[in-house]
Amino acid sequence: MIIKLLEPLRVPESLIDELAAPLKEAGHEFVSYDEKTTDVDELAKRSEDADIVIIANNPYPKEAFANAKNLKLIDVAFTGVDHVDQAAAKEQNVQIANAAGYSNTAVAELVIGLTLDVYRGISFGNDSIQQGEHVVLYQGNEIRGKTVGIIGTGSIGLETAKLFKAFGANLIGYNRSEREEAKELGLEYVSLDELMEQSDIISLHLPLNDETKNTLSREKLELMKESAILINAARGPIVDNDVLAELLNEGKIAGAGIDVFDMEPPIPADYPLLSAKNAVLTPHVAYLTDESMVARAHIAFDNVEKFIEGKPQNIVN
């Protein structure tokens, strides 16, 4: 088989060589590209003749399938796969695998970091000190004793819940199905409306699909306490971000920590969240740590090996 890594995986080249070695030894061809491209024609060219392509979070649109007549697997070194044209994959009978689990700790820790920044004004304090003119003291809040609402109690949601519990928070959650592991952690399942009304801190952990898009609409966001904050390190379009910015500016929500938007950074200058009050923004980096990058590379290559063996794993379509 011909296996092509279409973009860098943010790990040392020596690790890629190590992971690719068993494939080459088994007689398969392995090709890697050391620069990412968003040019669809270039993506189509790189995909030519490939049986398997490995990508990360770079979009893989319908046009990229143009020359990929032999394509059997798109191996996504990422958790979400909404950046792959799944209709085109289905049409060509191409399977899609992901690397779920590689960034559980990384995402959960950034959620805590965003919460602490919103609650304690860490970025605000840094700016105040750096400007050096008049230092403004920020009186914040503590996580201990707060009610944290986890929307989506999958692996990342549970990892996040564990960290909040370690801070002394009370846990409630909303999910399509209830998980015993979450209950054993002390999390109480409630309706989405109840979660929005009761939570001091809301953390989103849903995948993006047709069902979850705009889950936090105006109707839901307006249920939040004025003292509550929202943390989103999942996917931007799950939230009506225009309404979120509006409510932040009106003081109807106390703050937000946002790592994901309606588009990938750079963000247009007129995007409402950029000027929203008490919003801490990071450029979609929740997944991005040295440790998580190594983990996802291992998972991605393991996906390839299992697929070739006829034992596909982590298939999402």
Contacts in CASP RR format, 6 or more apart in sequence:
PFRMAT RR
TARGET T0000
AUTHOR 0000-0000-0000
METHOD contacts of the structure
MODEL  1
MIIKLLEPLRVPESLIDELAAPLKEAGHEFVSYDEKTTDVDELAKRSEDA
DIVIIANNPYPKEAFANAKNLKLIDVAFTGVDHVDQAAAKEQNVQIANAA
GYSNTAVAELVIGLTLDVYRGISFGNDSIQQGEHVVLYQGNEIRGKTVGI
IGTGSIGLETAKLFKAFGANLIGYNRSEREEAKELGLEYVSLDELMEQSD
IISLHLPLNDETKNTLSREKLELMKESAILINAARGPIVDNDVLAELLNE
GKIAGAGIDVFDMEPPIPADYPLLSAKNAVLTPHVAYLTDESMVARAHIA
FDNVEKFIEGKPQNIVN
1 28 0 8 1.000
1 29 0 8 1.000
1 51 0 8 1.000
1 52 0 8 1.000
1 308 0 8 1.000
2 28 0 8 1.000
2 29 0 8 1.000
2 31 0 8 1.000
2 49 0 8 1.000
2 50 0 8 1.000
2 51 0 8 1.000
2 52 0 8 1.000
2 70 0 8 1.000
3 20 0 8 1.000
3 23 0 8 1.000
3 28 0 8 1.000
3 29 0 8 1.000
3 30 0 8 1.000
3 31 0 8 1.000
3 50 0 8 1.000
3 51 0 8 1.000
3 52 0 8 1.000
3 53 0 8 1.000
3 54 0 8 1.000
3 304 0 8 1.000
4 30 0 8 1.000
4 31 0 8 1.000
4 32 0 8 1.000
4 33 0 8 1.000
4 46 0 8 1.000
4 47 0 8 1.000
4 50 0 8 1.000
4 52 0 8 1.000
4 53 0 8 1.000
4 54 0 8 1.000
5 16 0 8 1.000
5 30 0 8 1.000
5 31 0 8 1.000
5 32 0 8 1.000
5 33 0 8 1.000
5 53 0 8 1.000
5 54 0 8 1.000
6 33 0 8 1.000
6 37 0 8 1.000
6 43 0 8 1.000
6 46 0 8 1.000
6 47 0 8 1.000
6 53 0 8 1.000
6 54 0 8 1.000
6 55 0 8 1.000
6 58 0 8 1.000
7 33 0 8 1.000
7 35 0 8 1.000
7 36 0 8 1.000
7 37 0 8 1.000
7 55 0 8 1.000
7 56 0 8 1.000
7 58 0 8 1.000
8 33 0 8 1.000
8 34 0 8 1.000
8 35 0 8 1.000
8 36 0 8 1.000
9 16 0 8 1.000
9 54 0 8 1.000
9 56 0 8 1.000
9 77 0 8 1.000
9 293 0 8 1.000
9 296 0 8 1.000
9 297 0 8 1.000
9 300 0 8 1.000
10 56 0 8 1.000
10 288 0 8 1.000
10 293 0 8 1.000
11 293 0 8 1.000
11 294 0 8 1.000
11 297 0 8 1.000
13 34 0 8 1.000
15 294 0 8 1.000
15 297 0 8 1.000
16 32 0 8 1.000
16 297 0 8 1.000
19 297 0 8 1.000
19 298 0 8 1.000
19 301 0 8 1.000
20 30 0 8 1.000
20 32 0 8 1.000
20 301 0 8 1.000
22 305 0 8 1.000
23 30 0 8 1.000
23 301 0 8 1.000
23 304 0 8 1.000
23 305 0 8 1.000
23 308 0 8 1.000
24 30 0 8 1.000
26 308 0 8 1.000
28 308 0 8 1.000
31 50 0 8 1.000
33 46 0 8 1.000
36 58 0 8 1.000
37 43 0 8 1.000
37 46 0 8 1.000
37 58 0 8 1.000
38 58 0 8 1.000
38 59 0 8 1.000
40 61 0 8 1.000
40 63 0 8 1.000
40 64 0 8 1.000
41 63 0 8 1.000
43 58 0 8 1.000
43 60 0 8 1.000
43 61 0 8 1.000
43 63 0 8 1.000
43 64 0 8 1.000
44 63 0 8 1.000
44 64 0 8 1.000
44 65 0 8 1.000
44 66 0 8 1.000
44 67 0 8 1.000
44 68 0 8 1.000
45 67 0 8 1.000
46 53 0 8 1.000
47 53 0 8 1.000
47 64 0 8 1.000
47 65 0 8 1.000
47 67 0 8 1.000
47 68 0 8 1.000
47 71 0 8 1.000
48 67 0 8 1.000
48 68 0 8 1.000
49 67 0 8 1.000
49 70 0 8 1.000
50 68 0 8 1.000
50 70 0 8 1.000
50 71 0 8 1.000
51 70 0 8 1.000
51 71 0 8 1.000
51 72 0 8 1.000
51 73 0 8 1.000
52 71 0 8 1.000
52 72 0 8 1.000
52 73 0 8 1.000
52 74 0 8 1.000
52 75 0 8 1.000
52 304 0 8 1.000
52 307 0 8 1.000
53 60 0 8 1.000
53 68 0 8 1.000
53 71 0 8 1.000
53 73 0 8 1.000
53 74 0 8 1.000
53 75 0 8 1.000
54 75 0 8 1.000
54 76 0 8 1.000
54 77 0 8 1.000
54 300 0 8 1.000
54 301 0 8 1.000
54 304 0 8 1.000
55 74 0 8 1.000
55 75 0 8 1.000
55 76 0 8 1.000
55 77 0 8 1.000
55 78 0 8 1.000
55 84 0 8 1.000
56 76 0 8 1.000
56 77 0 8 1.000
56 78 0 8 1.000
56 296 0 8 1.000
57 78 0 8 1.000
57 83 0 8 1.000
58 83 0 8 1.000
59 83 0 8 1.000
59 84 0 8 1.000
60 74 0 8 1.000
60 83 0 8 1.000
60 84 0 8 1.000
60 85 0 8 1.000
61 85 0 8 1.000
61 88 0 8 1.000
62 85 0 8 1.000
62 87 0 8 1.000
62 88 0 8 1.000
64 85 0 8 1.000
65 71 0 8 1.000
65 85 0 8 1.000
65 88 0 8 1.000
65 89 0 8 1.000
65 92 0 8 1.000
65 94 0 8 1.000
68 92 0 8 1.000
68 94 0 8 1.000
71 92 0 8 1.000
71 94 0 8 1.000
72 94 0 8 1.000
72 95 0 8 1.000
72 307 0 8 1.000
73 94 0 8 1.000
73 95 0 8 1.000
73 96 0 8 1.000
73 97 0 8 1.000
73 303 0 8 1.000
73 304 0 8 1.000
73 307 0 8 1.000
73 312 0 8 1.000
74 84 0 8 1.000
74 89 0 8 1.000
74 94 0 8 1.000
74 95 0 8 1.000
74 96 0 8 1.000
74 97 0 8 1.000
75 97 0 8 1.000
75 300 0 8 1.000
75 303 0 8 1.000
75 304 0 8 1.000
75 307 0 8 1.000
76 84 0 8 1.000
76 96 0 8 1.000
76 97 0 8 1.000
76 98 0 8 1.000
76 99 0 8 1.000
76 300 0 8 1.000
77 99 0 8 1.000
77 102 0 8 1.000
77 296 0 8 1.000
77 297 0 8 1.000
77 299 0 8 1.000
77 300 0 8 1.000
78 98 0 8 1.000
78 99 0 8 1.000
78 287 0 8 1.000
78 296 0 8 1.000
79 98 0 8 1.000
79 99 0 8 1.000
79 100 0 8 1.000
79 101 0 8 1.000
79 102 0 8 1.000
79 103 0 8 1.000
79 156 0 8 1.000
79 207 0 8 1.000
79 287 0 8 1.000
80 98 0 8 1.000
80 207 0 8 1.000
80 208 0 8 1.000
80 235 0 8 1.000
81 96 0 8 1.000
81 98 0 8 1.000
81 316 0 8 1.000
81 317 0 8 1.000
82 207 0 8 1.000
82 208 0 8 1.000
82 209 0 8 1.000
82 235 0 8 1.000
84 96 0 8 1.000
86 96 0 8 1.000
86 317 0 8 1.000
88 94 0 8 1.000
89 95 0 8 1.000
89 96 0 8 1.000
89 317 0 8 1.000
90 317 0 8 1.000
95 307 0 8 1.000
95 312 0 8 1.000
95 315 0 8 1.000
95 317 0 8 1.000
96 315 0 8 1.000
96 316 0 8 1.000
96 317 0 8 1.000
97 303 0 8 1.000
97 307 0 8 1.000
97 312 0 8 1.000
97 313 0 8 1.000
97 314 0 8 1.000
97 315 0 8 1.000
97 316 0 8 1.000
98 314 0 8 1.000
98 316 0 8 1.000
99 295 0 8 1.000
99 296 0 8 1.000
99 299 0 8 1.000
99 300 0 8 1.000
99 303 0 8 1.000
99 314 0 8 1.000
100 155 0 8 1.000
100 314 0 8 1.000
101 155 0 8 1.000
101 156 0 8 1.000
101 295 0 8 1.000
101 299 0 8 1.000
102 287 0 8 1.000
102 292 0 8 1.000
102 295 0 8 1.000
102 296 0 8 1.000
102 299 0 8 1.000
103 156 0 8 1.000
103 286 0 8 1.000
103 287 0 8 1.000
103 289 0 8 1.000
103 292 0 8 1.000
103 295 0 8 1.000
103 296 0 8 1.000
104 155 0 8 1.000
104 156 0 8 1.000
104 159 0 8 1.000
105 159 0 8 1.000
105 289 0 8 1.000
105 291 0 8 1.000
105 292 0 8 1.000
106 286 0 8 1.000
106 287 0 8 1.000
106 288 0 8 1.000
106 289 0 8 1.000
106 291 0 8 1.000
106 292 0 8 1.000
107 156 0 8 1.000
107 159 0 8 1.000
107 160 0 8 1.000
107 233 0 8 1.000
107 286 0 8 1.000
107 287 0 8 1.000
108 156 0 8 1.000
108 157 0 8 1.000
108 159 0 8 1.000
108 160 0 8 1.000
108 162 0 8 1.000
108 163 0 8 1.000
109 163 0 8 1.000
110 233 0 8 1.000
110 259 0 8 1.000
110 282 0 8 1.000
110 285 0 8 1.000
110 286 0 8 1.000
111 160 0 8 1.000
111 163 0 8 1.000
111 203 0 8 1.000
111 231 0 8 1.000
111 233 0 8 1.000
111 286 0 8 1.000
112 160 0 8 1.000
112 163 0 8 1.000
112 164 0 8 1.000
112 167 0 8 1.000
114 231 0 8 1.000
114 233 0 8 1.000
114 257 0 8 1.000
114 258 0 8 1.000
114 259 0 8 1.000
114 280 0 8 1.000
114 282 0 8 1.000
115 143 0 8 1.000
115 201 0 8 1.000
115 203 0 8 1.000
115 229 0 8 1.000
115 231 0 8 1.000
115 257 0 8 1.000
116 122 0 8 1.000
116 143 0 8 1.000
117 123 0 8 1.000
117 257 0 8 1.000
117 280 0 8 1.000
118 229 0 8 1.000
118 231 0 8 1.000
118 254 0 8 1.000
118 255 0 8 1.000
118 256 0 8 1.000
118 257 0 8 1.000
118 278 0 8 1.000
118 280 0 8 1.000
119 140 0 8 1.000
119 141 0 8 1.000
119 142 0 8 1.000
119 143 0 8 1.000
119 229 0 8 1.000
120 138 0 8 1.000
120 140 0 8 1.000
120 141 0 8 1.000
121 138 0 8 1.000
121 140 0 8 1.000
123 280 0 8 1.000
124 136 0 8 1.000
124 138 0 8 1.000
125 135 0 8 1.000
125 136 0 8 1.000
125 138 0 8 1.000
128 134 0 8 1.000
128 135 0 8 1.000
128 136 0 8 1.000
128 138 0 8 1.000
129 135 0 8 1.000
143 164 0 8 1.000
143 167 0 8 1.000
143 168 0 8 1.000
143 169 0 8 1.000
143 201 0 8 1.000
144 167 0 8 1.000
144 168 0 8 1.000
144 169 0 8 1.000
145 168 0 8 1.000
145 169 0 8 1.000
145 170 0 8 1.000
146 169 0 8 1.000
146 170 0 8 1.000
146 200 0 8 1.000
146 201 0 8 1.000
147 169 0 8 1.000
147 170 0 8 1.000
147 171 0 8 1.000
147 172 0 8 1.000
147 198 0 8 1.000
147 199 0 8 1.000
147 200 0 8 1.000
147 201 0 8 1.000
148 161 0 8 1.000
148 164 0 8 1.000
148 169 0 8 1.000
148 170 0 8 1.000
148 171 0 8 1.000
148 172 0 8 1.000
148 199 0 8 1.000
148 200 0 8 1.000
148 201 0 8 1.000
148 202 0 8 1.000
148 203 0 8 1.000
149 171 0 8 1.000
149 172 0 8 1.000
149 173 0 8 1.000
149 174 0 8 1.000
149 195 0 8 1.000
149 198 0 8 1.000
149 199 0 8 1.000
149 201 0 8 1.000
149 202 0 8 1.000
149 203 0 8 1.000
150 157 0 8 1.000
150 158 0 8 1.000
150 160 0 8 1.000
150 161 0 8 1.000
150 164 0 8 1.000
150 171 0 8 1.000
150 172 0 8 1.000
150 173 0 8 1.000
150 174 0 8 1.000
150 182 0 8 1.000
150 187 0 8 1.000
150 203 0 8 1.000
150 205 0 8 1.000
151 173 0 8 1.000
151 174 0 8 1.000
151 175 0 8 1.000
151 192 0 8 1.000
151 195 0 8 1.000
151 202 0 8 1.000
151 203 0 8 1.000
151 204 0 8 1.000
151 205 0 8 1.000
151 206 0 8 1.000
151 215 0 8 1.000
152 173 0 8 1.000
152 174 0 8 1.000
152 175 0 8 1.000
152 204 0 8 1.000
152 205 0 8 1.000
152 206 0 8 1.000
153 161 0 8 1.000
153 173 0 8 1.000
153 174 0 8 1.000
153 175 0 8 1.000
153 178 0 8 1.000
153 179 0 8 1.000
153 182 0 8 1.000
153 187 0 8 1.000
153 205 0 8 1.000
154 175 0 8 1.000
154 179 0 8 1.000
154 205 0 8 1.000
156 205 0 8 1.000
157 203 0 8 1.000
157 205 0 8 1.000
158 179 0 8 1.000
158 181 0 8 1.000
158 182 0 8 1.000
158 185 0 8 1.000
160 203 0 8 1.000
160 205 0 8 1.000
161 171 0 8 1.000
161 182 0 8 1.000
161 185 0 8 1.000
161 187 0 8 1.000
162 185 0 8 1.000
164 171 0 8 1.000
164 201 0 8 1.000
164 203 0 8 1.000
165 171 0 8 1.000
165 185 0 8 1.000
165 186 0 8 1.000
169 201 0 8 1.000
171 182 0 8 1.000
171 185 0 8 1.000
171 186 0 8 1.000
171 187 0 8 1.000
171 188 0 8 1.000
172 187 0 8 1.000
172 188 0 8 1.000
172 189 0 8 1.000
172 190 0 8 1.000
172 194 0 8 1.000
172 195 0 8 1.000
172 198 0 8 1.000
172 199 0 8 1.000
173 182 0 8 1.000
173 187 0 8 1.000
173 188 0 8 1.000
173 189 0 8 1.000
173 190 0 8 1.000
173 195 0 8 1.000
174 189 0 8 1.000
174 190 0 8 1.000
174 191 0 8 1.000
174 192 0 8 1.000
174 195 0 8 1.000
175 182 0 8 1.000
175 189 0 8 1.000
178 189 0 8 1.000
182 189 0 8 1.000
183 189 0 8 1.000
190 198 0 8 1.000
192 215 0 8 1.000
192 220 0 8 1.000
193 220 0 8 1.000
193 223 0 8 1.000
195 202 0 8 1.000
196 202 0 8 1.000
196 216 0 8 1.000
196 220 0 8 1.000
196 221 0 8 1.000
196 223 0 8 1.000
196 224 0 8 1.000
197 223 0 8 1.000
197 224 0 8 1.000
197 225 0 8 1.000
199 224 0 8 1.000
199 225 0 8 1.000
199 228 0 8 1.000
200 225 0 8 1.000
200 227 0 8 1.000
200 228 0 8 1.000
200 229 0 8 1.000
201 228 0 8 1.000
201 229 0 8 1.000
201 231 0 8 1.000
202 224 0 8 1.000
202 228 0 8 1.000
202 229 0 8 1.000
202 230 0 8 1.000
202 231 0 8 1.000
203 231 0 8 1.000
203 232 0 8 1.000
203 233 0 8 1.000
204 216 0 8 1.000
204 230 0 8 1.000
204 231 0 8 1.000
204 232 0 8 1.000
204 233 0 8 1.000
204 234 0 8 1.000
204 238 0 8 1.000
204 239 0 8 1.000
205 233 0 8 1.000
205 234 0 8 1.000
206 212 0 8 1.000
206 215 0 8 1.000
206 234 0 8 1.000
206 235 0 8 1.000
206 238 0 8 1.000
207 234 0 8 1.000
207 235 0 8 1.000
208 234 0 8 1.000
208 235 0 8 1.000
208 236 0 8 1.000
208 237 0 8 1.000
208 238 0 8 1.000
212 235 0 8 1.000
212 238 0 8 1.000
213 237 0 8 1.000
213 238 0 8 1.000
214 237 0 8 1.000
214 238 0 8 1.000
214 239 0 8 1.000
214 240 0 8 1.000
215 238 0 8 1.000
215 239 0 8 1.000
216 230 0 8 1.000
216 238 0 8 1.000
216 239 0 8 1.000
216 240 0 8 1.000
216 244 0 8 1.000
217 240 0 8 1.000
217 243 0 8 1.000
218 240 0 8 1.000
218 243 0 8 1.000
221 230 0 8 1.000
221 239 0 8 1.000
221 240 0 8 1.000
221 243 0 8 1.000
221 244 0 8 1.000
221 247 0 8 1.000
221 253 0 8 1.000
222 247 0 8 1.000
222 252 0 8 1.000
224 230 0 8 1.000
224 247 0 8 1.000
224 252 0 8 1.000
224 253 0 8 1.000
225 254 0 8 1.000
226 251 0 8 1.000
226 252 0 8 1.000
226 253 0 8 1.000
226 254 0 8 1.000
227 254 0 8 1.000
228 253 0 8 1.000
228 254 0 8 1.000
228 255 0 8 1.000
229 253 0 8 1.000
229 254 0 8 1.000
229 255 0 8 1.000
229 256 0 8 1.000
229 257 0 8 1.000
229 278 0 8 1.000
230 239 0 8 1.000
230 244 0 8 1.000
230 253 0 8 1.000
230 255 0 8 1.000
230 256 0 8 1.000
230 257 0 8 1.000
230 258 0 8 1.000
231 256 0 8 1.000
231 257 0 8 1.000
231 258 0 8 1.000
232 238 0 8 1.000
232 239 0 8 1.000
232 256 0 8 1.000
232 257 0 8 1.000
232 258 0 8 1.000
232 259 0 8 1.000
232 260 0 8 1.000
233 259 0 8 1.000
233 260 0 8 1.000
233 286 0 8 1.000
234 260 0 8 1.000
235 260 0 8 1.000
236 258 0 8 1.000
236 260 0 8 1.000
236 261 0 8 1.000
236 262 0 8 1.000
237 262 0 8 1.000
241 258 0 8 1.000
241 261 0 8 1.000
241 262 0 8 1.000
241 271 0 8 1.000
241 272 0 8 1.000
241 273 0 8 1.000
242 272 0 8 1.000
244 253 0 8 1.000
244 256 0 8 1.000
244 273 0 8 1.000
244 276 0 8 1.000
245 272 0 8 1.000
245 273 0 8 1.000
245 275 0 8 1.000
245 276 0 8 1.000
245 279 0 8 1.000
246 272 0 8 1.000
247 253 0 8 1.000
248 255 0 8 1.000
248 256 0 8 1.000
248 276 0 8 1.000
248 277 0 8 1.000
248 278 0 8 1.000
248 279 0 8 1.000
249 275 0 8 1.000
249 276 0 8 1.000
249 277 0 8 1.000
251 277 0 8 1.000
254 278 0 8 1.000
255 277 0 8 1.000
255 278 0 8 1.000
255 279 0 8 1.000
256 273 0 8 1.000
256 276 0 8 1.000
256 278 0 8 1.000
256 279 0 8 1.000
256 280 0 8 1.000
257 279 0 8 1.000
257 280 0 8 1.000
257 281 0 8 1.000
257 282 0 8 1.000
258 273 0 8 1.000
258 279 0 8 1.000
258 280 0 8 1.000
258 281 0 8 1.000
258 282 0 8 1.000
259 281 0 8 1.000
259 282 0 8 1.000
259 283 0 8 1.000
259 284 0 8 1.000
259 285 0 8 1.000
259 286 0 8 1.000
260 284 0 8 1.000
260 286 0 8 1.000
261 267 0 8 1.000
261 271 0 8 1.000
261 273 0 8 1.000
261 284 0 8 1.000
262 271 0 8 1.000
264 284 0 8 1.000
265 283 0 8 1.000
265 284 0 8 1.000
267 273 0 8 1.000
267 274 0 8 1.000
273 279 0 8 1.000
273 281 0 8 1.000
274 281 0 8 1.000
299 314 0 8 1.000
302 313 0 8 1.000
303 312 0 8 1.000
303 313 0 8 1.000
303 314 0 8 1.000
306 312 0 8 1.000
306 313 0 8 1.000
307 313 0 8 1.000
END
